[in-house]
């Protein structure tokens, strides 16, 4: 399958301070603030590196102290990385399609066998298979690629929640024993959280217990302390080092779960628009809170603004 490729910055380790004279020092704060004003934003960890997409793509190798601007194949709405494939970055584009980098954002490709036209609101990489990529297409549903983006097929229609089909705003592949095959695809929608096993049988509420038992019974106990109802879930993250640990970004704040989304607790009260968790440390998270990129090393108990030491 043919693909289109571009090369970008020659050295991804250059810091933003090297180009202060060009005025780029003020770009990152302005773009982050835009995320709170309604524009989409996304965060991801590629190893120790933090990636921030907000109209442009920015890279930090020092926990957000300094940043490098990167070129992409389009306006990035969503990001995904994988612990077992360092350097692979999947970017969902506002113009449609998924762009993929294998070198941490230095160069990008997009295959000619593209997804249908439409914004890619969220992307995720399967927790057990870095070549399996999921993408949500605005107005359509959940698509999947089993060959790292070369070909795509429809996996699931949009979920029916509160008497309407709902857009998938965020995605996370979560490895839990309660799922059929051990894998769940969690999705944040305009009105709350839902999930589907990787058999793609049906969307269902997050609930305690075994997924097969719930399907056989037809009903199961609801989540004991769910996320706030009727509120868009703008970003989801599952910790690769401890998959049952999850984080969710909502306008009401940043929320955390220690049991795969059954019980949630608020970790920050300011409006959260994006969250990412380090691949080897479930307590190390980055989040956009109140328009400011903040770092926590203790699972959200305390926060440090980027730029502070």
C-alpha positions in Angstrom: 0.0 0.0 0.0 1.5 3.3 -1.1 1.8 6.1 1.4 2.6 9.8 1.4 5.5 10.9 3.6 6.9 14.2 4.7 10.0 15.0 6.8 9.9 17.6 9.5 12.3 19.1 12.0 15.8 17.6 11.7 16.4 17.4 15.4 13.4 16.7 17.7 15.6 17.6 20.8 15.9 21.3 19.9 14.2 23.3 22.6 11.9 26.2 22.1 14.4 28.5 23.8 16.6 28.2 20.7 14.1 30.2 18.7 12.9 32.7 21.2 13.8 35.6 18.9 11.2 34.5 16.4 8.3 35.0 18.8 7.5 31.3 19.2 7.9 31.6 23.0 4.3 32.9 23.2 2.7 30.4 20.9 2.3 27.5 23.3 0.5 29.4 26.1 -1.9 31.0 23.6 -2.7 27.6 22.0 -3.2 25.9 25.4 -5.6 28.7 26.4 -7.5 28.1 23.2 -8.3 24.6 24.3 -10.4 25.9 27.1 -12.2 28.3 24.8 -13.7 25.4 22.9 -10.9 24.2 20.5 -9.9 20.6 20.8 -6.6 19.6 22.3 -4.8 16.3 22.9 -1.9 15.0 25.0 0.2 11.9 24.8 3.4 10.4 26.3 5.9 8.8 23.9 8.2 7.3 26.5 9.3 10.3 28.6 8.4 12.8 25.9 5.2 14.8 26.1 3.3 15.5 22.9 0.7 18.4 22.8 -1.6 18.9 19.9 -3.6 22.1 19.8 -3.9 23.6 16.3 -0.2 22.7 16.0 1.9 19.9 17.4 4.5 20.5 20.2 7.0 18.2 21.8 8.7 18.5 25.2 11.5 16.2 26.4 11.8 17.8 29.8 8.4 17.5 31.4 7.0 20.6 29.8 9.8 23.0 30.6 10.7 23.7 27.0 8.9 22.8 23.7 9.7 22.2 20.0 7.1 22.9 17.4 6.7 20.1 14.9 5.1 20.0 11.4 2.4 17.4 10.6 0.3 16.4 7.6 -2.7 18.4 8.9 -4.5 20.0 11.9 -4.2 17.4 14.7 -7.3 16.7 16.8 -6.2 13.5 18.6 -3.1 11.6 19.5 -2.2 8.0 20.5 1.1 6.3 21.3 2.0 2.8 22.6 4.4 1.7 25.3 5.8 -1.3 23.3 6.4 0.8 20.1 8.5 3.9 21.1 8.4 6.6 18.4 5.0 5.5 16.9 2.6 8.4 17.1 -0.9 8.2 15.6 -2.6 11.6 14.9 -6.2 12.0 14.0 -6.7 15.0 11.6 -9.4 17.6 11.4 -9.4 17.4 7.6 -10.0 13.6 7.9 -7.6 10.7 7.9 -5.0 9.4 10.3 -1.3 10.4 10.1 1.4 8.2 11.5 4.9 8.8 12.6 7.4 6.1 13.5 10.1 8.5 14.8 8.4 10.5 17.4 7.1 13.1 15.0 10.2 13.8 12.9 8.4 12.5 9.8 4.9 11.5 8.9 2.9 9.3 6.5 -0.7 8.8 5.5 -1.8 5.9 3.4 -3.7 6.3 0.2 -6.4 3.9 1.4 -7.9 6.5 3.6 -10.8 6.6 6.0 -14.0 8.2 4.8 -14.1 12.0 4.9 -14.7 13.6 8.3 -12.9 14.7 11.4 -11.1 12.1 13.4 -12.2 13.0 16.9 -10.2 10.3 18.7 -7.6 7.7 18.1 -6.3 4.8 20.2 -3.8 1.9 19.8 -4.8 -1.5 21.0 -3.1 -2.3 24.3 -1.8 -5.7 23.2 -1.2 -5.0 19.6 0.6 -1.8 18.4 -0.4 -2.4 14.8 -4.1 -2.3 15.7 -5.4 1.3 15.6 -8.8 2.6 16.3 -10.2 5.9 15.1 -13.6 7.6 15.7 -15.0 9.4 12.7 -17.4 12.3 13.4 -20.9 11.5 12.2 -20.0 7.9 11.5 -18.6 5.5 14.2 -15.6 3.5 15.3 -13.1 2.4 12.6 -10.2 0.0 13.0 -7.0 -0.8 11.2 -5.2 -4.1 11.8 -2.1 -3.2 9.7 -0.9 0.1 11.3 -3.1 2.3 9.2 -2.7 0.7 5.7 -6.3 -0.4 5.5 -9.4 0.4 7.5 -12.8 -1.1 8.2 -15.9 -0.1 10.3 -15.8 -1.8 13.7 -18.8 -0.3 15.4 -21.6 2.3 14.9 -21.8 5.2 17.3 -23.4 4.3 20.6 -27.1 5.0 21.3 -27.3 7.0 24.6 -30.1 9.1 25.9 -32.3 8.5 22.9 -29.7 9.5 20.3 -26.6 8.4 18.5 -23.6 10.0 20.2 -20.2 11.2 18.9 -17.1 9.4 20.2 -15.0 12.3 21.6 -12.2 10.1 23.3 -11.0 6.5 23.1 -8.8 4.2 25.3 -7.9 0.6 24.8 -7.9 -1.0 28.3 -6.6 -4.4 29.2 -8.9 -5.8 31.9 -9.8 -9.4 32.9 -13.5 -8.4 33.0 -13.5 -8.0 29.2 -14.2 -10.7 26.7 -10.7 -11.5 25.4 -9.3 -9.3 28.1 -9.6 -6.0 26.2 -12.2 -3.2 26.3 -12.5 -0.1 24.1 -13.6 2.7 26.4 -15.2 5.8 24.7 -16.1 9.2 26.1 -19.1 10.7 24.4 -21.1 13.9 24.6 -23.2 12.6 27.5 -20.9 10.2 29.4 -18.8 7.0 29.3 -19.4 3.8 27.5 -17.4 0.8 26.4 -17.4 -2.2 24.1 -15.4 -5.5 24.3 -13.0 -6.1 21.5 -15.5 -8.6 20.0 -17.5 -5.5 19.1 -20.8 -7.1 20.2 -22.4 -4.0 21.7 -21.8 -0.8 23.6 -22.5 -1.0 27.3 -22.3 0.9 30.5 -19.3 0.6 32.7 -20.3 -1.7 35.6 -18.7 -4.0 38.2 -18.2 -7.7 37.5 -17.6 -9.8 34.5 -18.7 -8.6 31.0 -20.0 -12.0 29.9 -22.1 -12.4 33.1 -23.6 -8.9 32.4 -24.5 -9.9 28.8 -26.1 -13.2 29.8 -28.1 -11.5 32.6 -29.2 -8.6 30.4 -28.6 -6.2 33.2 -25.9 -5.6 35.8 -25.4 -3.3 38.7 -24.5 0.2 37.7 -21.2 1.8 38.4 -20.9 2.7 42.1 -19.5 6.2 41.7 -19.7 7.1 37.9 -18.5 10.1 36.2 -20.9 13.1 36.2 -23.9 12.3 33.9 -24.7 14.3 30.8 -21.2 15.8 30.6 -18.9 15.5 27.6 -15.8 13.3 28.3 -13.1 15.1 26.3 -10.2 12.8 27.0 -9.5 9.4 28.4 -6.3 7.7 29.4 -5.5 4.2 30.8 -2.2 3.5 32.4 -0.2 0.9 30.5 1.7 0.0 33.7 -1.6 -0.5 35.6 -4.5 -0.7 33.1 -7.2 -0.5 35.9 -6.0 3.0 36.6 -7.8 5.5 34.4 -8.1 9.3 34.0 -10.8 11.3 32.4 -10.9 15.0 31.4 -14.3 16.8 31.8 -15.4 20.4 32.1 -16.1 19.7 35.8 -12.5 18.7 36.3 -10.0 15.8 36.1 -11.3 12.4 37.4 -9.4 9.2 38.3 -10.5 5.6 38.7 -8.5 2.7 40.3 -10.8 -0.1 39.2 -11.4 0.3 35.4 -14.0 3.0 35.6 -16.4 1.7 38.2 -15.6 4.2 40.9 -14.3 7.7 40.0 -12.9 10.4 42.2 -12.1 14.0 41.3 -8.4 14.9 41.2 -8.7 18.5 40.0 -11.6 21.0 40.0 -10.6 23.2 37.1 -11.9 22.4 33.6 -9.9 19.6 32.1 -9.6 19.2 28.3 -6.9 16.6 27.9 -5.0 14.1 29.9 -2.2 11.6 29.3 -0.4 9.1 31.6 3.2 7.9 31.5 3.7 4.4 30.0 5.7 3.1 32.9 4.3 5.1 35.9 0.6 5.3 36.5 1.0 8.2 38.9 2.8 10.4 36.4 0.2 12.3 34.4 0.0 15.5 32.3 -3.3 17.4 31.9 -4.6 20.6 30.5 -6.4 22.2 33.5 -8.0 25.6 33.2 -6.1 26.2 30.0 -2.7 25.5 31.6 -0.6 22.4 31.1 0.2 20.8 34.5 2.1 17.8 35.6 1.4 15.5 38.5 3.8 12.8 39.9 1.3 11.4 42.4 -1.8 10.6 40.4 -3.3 14.0 40.6 -3.0 14.7 44.4 -0.6 17.6 43.7 0.1 19.5 40.5 3.0 21.6 39.1 2.6 24.1 36.2 4.9 23.6 33.3 7.7 26.1 33.6 8.0 25.7 37.4 10.9 23.7 38.8 
